[in-house]
């Protein structure tokens, strides 16, 4: 597909969606449709990680306010929420590289990812309350990510917080210096994630999602099934264990 507002790449089992609707990467309906198409194309692929990053001054300053009109709001909500449905279906870990502002819908996309790596200059927030609306996705996920009183405060005040405060609240995993942010973030992703087996990463994510969405007695049964009947039948699980016992580096086949 010939994308106009995003750049889509795949190399060495690492997928990448780069917001390219500069300067602020406003999420208009056209851009959101392109993101959804890219996510659908990545679903079912063997990936070690899917990265979201951005060109321009901001990761994303949010959904286009002009798309909130009565004539467009139904389509806007449907297309925007489809992003998260499609993100949820990505088997590989998802990582947001945020170097700048992630506000409104941009904040929701970033924090919905499994891991968030931010630069020191990054800012996060849900300012929708300032224009008389609220962020549905943040309302659904923030209480699960951070303690509820602070989550509620962020939604009803529209406060913009620094990367440091976002990290303290659990919205951000790592903060890196602005200088060499891109190179250092890529290094972190490569060394910490992409050095592992793709199939084991995907099964680990599935197990984690089971644990996060159900009570323990229900989730542990499904996780045991994934472990015994899927994980232990892969080449890479057996290779990893053998390599440890033989005191050598594993050679992943990603299967």
TITOR-571887 format. One record per residue (C-alpha): chain; x, y, z; residue in one letter. Coordinates in steps of 0.05 Angstrom, whole numbers, plus 5000, padded with zeros to 4 digits. Layout:
<node mol="A" px="X" py="Y" pz="Z" type="a"/>
...
//
This chain:
<node mol="A" px="5000" py="5000" pz="5000" type="x"/>
<node mol="A" px="5024" py="5070" pz="4984" type="x"/>
<node mol="A" px="5019" py="5107" pz="5051" type="x"/>
<node mol="A" px="5014" py="5183" pz="5054" type="x"/>
<node mol="A" px="5017" py="5197" pz="5129" type="x"/>
<node mol="A" px="5058" py="5139" pz="5157" type="x"/>
<node mol="A" px="5120" py="5100" pz="5138" type="x"/>
<node mol="A" px="5117" py="5024" pz="5145" type="x"/>
<node mol="A" px="5180" py="4981" pz="5148" type="x"/>
<node mol="A" px="5200" py="4910" pz="5166" type="x"/>
<node mol="A" px="5271" py="4886" pz="5175" type="x"/>
<node mol="A" px="5302" py="4829" pz="5214" type="x"/>
<node mol="A" px="5235" py="4810" pz="5244" type="x"/>
<node mol="A" px="5225" py="4881" pz="5270" type="x"/>
<node mol="A" px="5164" py="4918" pz="5245" type="x"/>
<node mol="A" px="5158" py="4993" pz="5247" type="x"/>
<node mol="A" px="5103" py="5044" pz="5238" type="x"/>
<node mol="A" px="5129" py="5115" pz="5236" type="x"/>
<node mol="A" px="5080" py="5173" pz="5242" type="x"/>
<node mol="A" px="5097" py="5221" pz="5185" type="x"/>
<node mol="A" px="5040" py="5272" pz="5186" type="x"/>
<node mol="A" px="5087" py="5328" pz="5205" type="x"/>
<node mol="A" px="5098" py="5371" pz="5243" type="x"/>
<node mol="A" px="5052" py="5347" pz="5300" type="x"/>
<node mol="A" px="5027" py="5280" pz="5272" type="x"/>
<node mol="A" px="4954" py="5299" pz="5283" type="x"/>
<node mol="A" px="4913" py="5235" pz="5277" type="x"/>
<node mol="A" px="4862" py="5251" pz="5224" type="x"/>
<node mol="A" px="4815" py="5199" pz="5196" type="x"/>
<node mol="A" px="4859" py="5186" pz="5135" type="x"/>
<node mol="A" px="4920" py="5174" pz="5179" type="x"/>
<node mol="A" px="4882" py="5129" pz="5227" type="x"/>
<node mol="A" px="4857" py="5087" pz="5169" type="x"/>
<node mol="A" px="4929" py="5079" pz="5145" type="x"/>
<node mol="A" px="4951" py="5058" pz="5215" type="x"/>
<node mol="A" px="4896" py="5006" pz="5217" type="x"/>
<node mol="A" px="4916" py="4978" pz="5149" type="x"/>
<node mol="A" px="4989" py="4973" pz="5171" type="x"/>
<node mol="A" px="4969" py="4938" pz="5235" type="x"/>
<node mol="A" px="4926" py="4888" pz="5198" type="x"/>
<node mol="A" px="4984" py="4873" pz="5151" type="x"/>
<node mol="A" px="5029" py="4859" pz="5211" type="x"/>
<node mol="A" px="4979" py="4813" pz="5245" type="x"/>
<node mol="A" px="4998" py="4740" pz="5239" type="x"/>
<node mol="A" px="5069" py="4757" pz="5217" type="x"/>
<node mol="A" px="5129" py="4729" pz="5253" type="x"/>
<node mol="A" px="5157" py="4790" pz="5289" type="x"/>
<node mol="A" px="5202" py="4800" pz="5348" type="x"/>
<node mol="A" px="5176" py="4869" pz="5361" type="x"/>
<node mol="A" px="5131" py="4923" pz="5330" type="x"/>
<node mol="A" px="5156" py="4994" pz="5340" type="x"/>
<node mol="A" px="5117" py="5059" pz="5337" type="x"/>
<node mol="A" px="5158" py="5122" pz="5327" type="x"/>
<node mol="A" px="5149" py="5189" pz="5294" type="x"/>
<node mol="A" px="5181" py="5242" pz="5249" type="x"/>
<node mol="A" px="5168" py="5315" pz="5267" type="x"/>
<node mol="A" px="5163" py="5356" pz="5330" type="x"/>
<node mol="A" px="5115" py="5310" pz="5368" type="x"/>
<node mol="A" px="5101" py="5236" pz="5373" type="x"/>
<node mol="A" px="5029" py="5257" pz="5363" type="x"/>
<node mol="A" px="4989" py="5316" pz="5388" type="x"/>
<node mol="A" px="4925" py="5274" pz="5385" type="x"/>
<node mol="A" px="4863" py="5264" pz="5342" type="x"/>
<node mol="A" px="4843" py="5320" pz="5295" type="x"/>
<node mol="A" px="4793" py="5364" pz="5332" type="x"/>
<node mol="A" px="4757" py="5378" pz="5266" type="x"/>
<node mol="A" px="4740" py="5304" pz="5262" type="x"/>
<node mol="A" px="4699" py="5310" pz="5327" type="x"/>
<node mol="A" px="4642" py="5346" pz="5292" type="x"/>
<node mol="A" px="4573" py="5315" pz="5292" type="x"/>
<node mol="A" px="4582" py="5296" pz="5219" type="x"/>
<node mol="A" px="4648" py="5259" pz="5229" type="x"/>
<node mol="A" px="4649" py="5237" pz="5302" type="x"/>
<node mol="A" px="4618" py="5168" pz="5292" type="x"/>
<node mol="A" px="4669" py="5150" pz="5237" type="x"/>
<node mol="A" px="4726" py="5181" pz="5277" type="x"/>
<node mol="A" px="4711" py="5140" pz="5340" type="x"/>
<node mol="A" px="4702" py="5076" pz="5300" type="x"/>
<node mol="A" px="4767" py="5085" pz="5262" type="x"/>
<node mol="A" px="4806" py="5108" pz="5323" type="x"/>
<node mol="A" px="4783" py="5052" pz="5368" type="x"/>
<node mol="A" px="4798" py="5002" pz="5313" type="x"/>
<node mol="A" px="4872" py="5020" pz="5322" type="x"/>
<node mol="A" px="4870" py="4990" pz="5392" type="x"/>
<node mol="A" px="4831" py="4929" pz="5370" type="x"/>
<node mol="A" px="4884" py="4917" pz="5318" type="x"/>
<node mol="A" px="4941" py="4932" pz="5366" type="x"/>
<node mol="A" px="4913" py="4881" pz="5415" type="x"/>
<node mol="A" px="4917" py="4829" pz="5360" type="x"/>
<node mol="A" px="4991" py="4839" pz="5347" type="x"/>
<node mol="A" px="5026" py="4777" pz="5373" type="x"/>
<node mol="A" px="5094" py="4809" pz="5383" type="x"/>
<node mol="A" px="5112" py="4859" pz="5438" type="x"/>
<node mol="A" px="5096" py="4930" pz="5417" type="x"/>
<node mol="A" px="5142" py="4988" pz="5434" type="x"/>
<node mol="A" px="5129" py="5063" pz="5430" type="x"/>
<node mol="A" px="5190" py="5108" pz="5420" type="x"/>
<node mol="A" px="5167" py="5177" pz="5444" type="x"/>
<node mol="A" px="5212" py="5237" pz="5430" type="x"/>
<node mol="A" px="5166" py="5297" pz="5441" type="x"/>
<node mol="A" px="5094" py="5307" pz="5460" type="x"/>
<node mol="A" px="5045" py="5248" pz="5464" type="x"/>
<node mol="A" px="4978" py="5281" pz="5477" type="x"/>
<node mol="A" px="4906" py="5259" pz="5472" type="x"/>
<node mol="A" px="4900" py="5202" pz="5422" type="x"/>
<node mol="A" px="4976" py="5203" pz="5414" type="x"/>
<node mol="A" px="4983" py="5189" pz="5489" type="x"/>
<node mol="A" px="4932" py="5133" pz="5484" type="x"/>
<node mol="A" px="4969" py="5099" pz="5426" type="x"/>
<node mol="A" px="5036" py="5105" pz="5462" type="x"/>
<node mol="A" px="5012" py="5080" pz="5530" type="x"/>
<node mol="A" px="4972" py="5023" pz="5499" type="x"/>
<node mol="A" px="5037" py="4995" pz="5473" type="x"/>
<node mol="A" px="5070" py="4942" pz="5517" type="x"/>
<node mol="A" px="5133" py="4983" pz="5529" type="x"/>
<node mol="A" px="5144" py="5058" pz="5525" type="x"/>
<node mol="A" px="5214" py="5088" pz="5516" type="x"/>
<node mol="A" px="5214" py="5164" pz="5521" type="x"/>
<node mol="A" px="5264" py="5220" pz="5515" type="x"/>
<node mol="A" px="5275" py="5270" pz="5571" type="x"/>
<node mol="A" px="5237" py="5324" pz="5533" type="x"/>
<node mol="A" px="5175" py="5281" pz="5523" type="x"/>
<node mol="A" px="5107" py="5300" pz="5553" type="x"/>
<node mol="A" px="5044" py="5260" pz="5563" type="x"/>
<node mol="A" px="4973" py="5279" pz="5576" type="x"/>
<node mol="A" px="4899" py="5274" pz="5560" type="x"/>
<node mol="A" px="4875" py="5346" pz="5551" type="x"/>
<node mol="A" px="4808" py="5327" pz="5520" type="x"/>
<node mol="A" px="4770" py="5354" pz="5581" type="x"/>
<node mol="A" px="4793" py="5424" pz="5559" type="x"/>
<node mol="A" px="4750" py="5419" pz="5496" type="x"/>
<node mol="A" px="4690" py="5388" pz="5530" type="x"/>
<node mol="A" px="4701" py="5314" pz="5517" type="x"/>
<node mol="A" px="4738" py="5255" pz="5549" type="x"/>
<node mol="A" px="4786" py="5202" pz="5523" type="x"/>
<node mol="A" px="4750" py="5134" pz="5521" type="x"/>
<node mol="A" px="4812" py="5091" pz="5511" type="x"/>
<node mol="A" px="4850" py="5126" pz="5568" type="x"/>
<node mol="A" px="4788" py="5118" pz="5612" type="x"/>
<node mol="A" px="4792" py="5043" pz="5598" type="x"/>
<node mol="A" px="4866" py="5031" pz="5606" type="x"/>
<node mol="A" px="4893" py="5083" pz="5654" type="x"/>
<node mol="A" px="4861" py="5052" pz="5716" type="x"/>
<node mol="A" px="4897" py="4987" pz="5698" type="x"/>
<node mol="A" px="4964" py="5021" pz="5688" type="x"/>
<node mol="A" px="4967" py="5071" pz="5746" type="x"/>
<node mol="A" px="4934" py="5079" pz="5813" type="x"/>
<node mol="A" px="4862" py="5101" pz="5802" type="x"/>
<node mol="A" px="4862" py="5168" pz="5839" type="x"/>
<node mol="A" px="4918" py="5196" pz="5796" type="x"/>
<node mol="A" px="4889" py="5165" pz="5733" type="x"/>
<node mol="A" px="4823" py="5200" pz="5747" type="x"/>
<node mol="A" px="4858" py="5266" pz="5762" type="x"/>
<node mol="A" px="4895" py="5264" pz="5695" type="x"/>
<node mol="A" px="4830" py="5254" pz="5657" type="x"/>
<node mol="A" px="4789" py="5308" pz="5693" type="x"/>
<node mol="A" px="4844" py="5361" pz="5695" type="x"/>
<node mol="A" px="4876" py="5351" pz="5627" type="x"/>
<node mol="A" px="4944" py="5361" pz="5660" type="x"/>
<node mol="A" px="5006" py="5350" pz="5617" type="x"/>
<node mol="A" px="5060" py="5312" pz="5654" type="x"/>
<node mol="A" px="5135" py="5303" pz="5642" type="x"/>
<node mol="A" px="5168" py="5239" pz="5621" type="x"/>
<node mol="A" px="5196" py="5232" pz="5691" type="x"/>
<node mol="A" px="5127" py="5237" pz="5724" type="x"/>
<node mol="A" px="5099" py="5189" pz="5671" type="x"/>
<node mol="A" px="5153" py="5139" pz="5690" type="x"/>
<node mol="A" px="5138" py="5147" pz="5764" type="x"/>
<node mol="A" px="5065" py="5131" pz="5749" type="x"/>
<node mol="A" px="5082" py="5070" pz="5707" type="x"/>
<node mol="A" px="5063" py="5098" pz="5639" type="x"/>
<node mol="A" px="5136" py="5098" pz="5615" type="x"/>
<node mol="A" px="5188" py="5043" pz="5621" type="x"/>
<node mol="A" px="5253" py="5079" pz="5603" type="x"/>
<node mol="A" px="5276" py="5151" pz="5596" type="x"/>
<node mol="A" px="5335" py="5167" pz="5552" type="x"/>
<node mol="A" px="5374" py="5231" pz="5538" type="x"/>
<node mol="A" px="5349" py="5274" pz="5480" type="x"/>
<node mol="A" px="5418" py="5271" pz="5448" type="x"/>
<node mol="A" px="5424" py="5204" pz="5411" type="x"/>
<node mol="A" px="5354" py="5184" pz="5433" type="x"/>
<node mol="A" px="5339" py="5146" pz="5369" type="x"/>
<node mol="A" px="5405" py="5107" pz="5370" type="x"/>
<node mol="A" px="5400" py="5091" pz="5444" type="x"/>
<node mol="A" px="5327" py="5070" pz="5438" type="x"/>
<node mol="A" px="5343" py="5025" pz="5379" type="x"/>
<node mol="A" px="5401" py="4994" pz="5418" type="x"/>
<node mol="A" px="5356" py="4981" pz="5478" type="x"/>
<node mol="A" px="5302" py="4948" pz="5435" type="x"/>
<node mol="A" px="5354" py="4906" pz="5397" type="x"/>
<node mol="A" px="5392" py="4883" pz="5459" type="x"/>
<node mol="A" px="5334" py="4873" pz="5506" type="x"/>
<node mol="A" px="5279" py="4847" pz="5460" type="x"/>
<node mol="A" px="5302" py="4829" pz="5390" type="x"/>
<node mol="A" px="5358" py="4785" pz="5417" type="x"/>
<node mol="A" px="5305" py="4735" pz="5439" type="x"/>
<node mol="A" px="5264" py="4684" pz="5400" type="x"/>
<node mol="A" px="5205" py="4712" pz="5362" type="x"/>
<node mol="A" px="5159" py="4652" pz="5378" type="x"/>
<node mol="A" px="5177" py="4653" pz="5452" type="x"/>
<node mol="A" px="5166" py="4728" pz="5456" type="x"/>
<node mol="A" px="5097" py="4720" pz="5425" type="x"/>
<node mol="A" px="5077" py="4663" pz="5471" type="x"/>
<node mol="A" px="5102" py="4702" pz="5532" type="x"/>
<node mol="A" px="5059" py="4761" pz="5511" type="x"/>
<node mol="A" px="4998" py="4716" pz="5504" type="x"/>
<node mol="A" px="5010" py="4687" pz="5573" type="x"/>
<node mol="A" px="5018" py="4756" pz="5603" type="x"/>
<node mol="A" px="4954" py="4780" pz="5571" type="x"/>
<node mol="A" px="4917" py="4720" pz="5600" type="x"/>
<node mol="A" px="4944" py="4738" pz="5669" type="x"/>
<node mol="A" px="4926" py="4811" pz="5662" type="x"/>
<node mol="A" px="4854" py="4800" pz="5641" type="x"/>
<node mol="A" px="4829" py="4745" pz="5686" type="x"/>
<node mol="A" px="4832" py="4722" pz="5758" type="x"/>
<node mol="A" px="4890" py="4677" pz="5778" type="x"/>
<node mol="A" px="4854" py="4611" pz="5781" type="x"/>
<node mol="A" px="4826" py="4620" pz="5711" type="x"/>
<node mol="A" px="4889" py="4650" pz="5680" type="x"/>
<node mol="A" px="4939" py="4600" pz="5707" type="x"/>
<node mol="A" px="4902" py="4543" pz="5673" type="x"/>
<node mol="A" px="4906" py="4577" pz="5606" type="x"/>
<node mol="A" px="4978" py="4597" pz="5617" type="x"/>
<node mol="A" px="4996" py="4525" pz="5636" type="x"/>
<node mol="A" px="4964" py="4502" pz="5570" type="x"/>
<node mol="A" px="5004" py="4553" pz="5530" type="x"/>
<node mol="A" px="5068" py="4532" pz="5566" type="x"/>
<node mol="A" px="5060" py="4456" pz="5560" type="x"/>
<node mol="A" px="5023" py="4449" pz="5494" type="x"/>
<node mol="A" px="5052" py="4506" pz="5454" type="x"/>
<node mol="A" px="5116" py="4534" pz="5483" type="x"/>
<node mol="A" px="5149" py="4467" pz="5499" type="x"/>
<node mol="A" px="5133" py="4442" pz="5429" type="x"/>
<node mol="A" px="5174" py="4498" pz="5397" type="x"/>
<node mol="A" px="5244" py="4490" pz="5372" type="x"/>
<node mol="A" px="5268" py="4552" pz="5409" type="x"/>
<node mol="A" px="5245" py="4532" pz="5478" type="x"/>
<node mol="A" px="5283" py="4467" pz="5473" type="x"/>
<node mol="A" px="5343" py="4502" pz="5441" type="x"/>
<node mol="A" px="5345" py="4554" pz="5497" type="x"/>
<node mol="A" px="5344" py="4501" pz="5551" type="x"/>
<node mol="A" px="5396" py="4459" pz="5516" type="x"/>
<node mol="A" px="5442" py="4519" pz="5505" type="x"/>
<node mol="A" px="5439" py="4536" pz="5579" type="x"/>
<node mol="A" px="5457" py="4465" pz="5600" type="x"/>
<node mol="A" px="5512" py="4463" pz="5547" type="x"/>
<node mol="A" px="5538" py="4532" pz="5568" type="x"/>
<node mol="A" px="5532" py="4564" pz="5499" type="x"/>
<node mol="A" px="5492" py="4618" pz="5465" type="x"/>
<node mol="A" px="5425" py="4595" pz="5437" type="x"/>
<node mol="A" px="5414" py="4596" pz="5362" type="x"/>
<node mol="A" px="5342" py="4617" pz="5351" type="x"/>
<node mol="A" px="5302" py="4593" pz="5292" type="x"/>
<node mol="A" px="5242" py="4635" pz="5313" type="x"/>
<node mol="A" px="5197" py="4574" pz="5310" type="x"/>
//
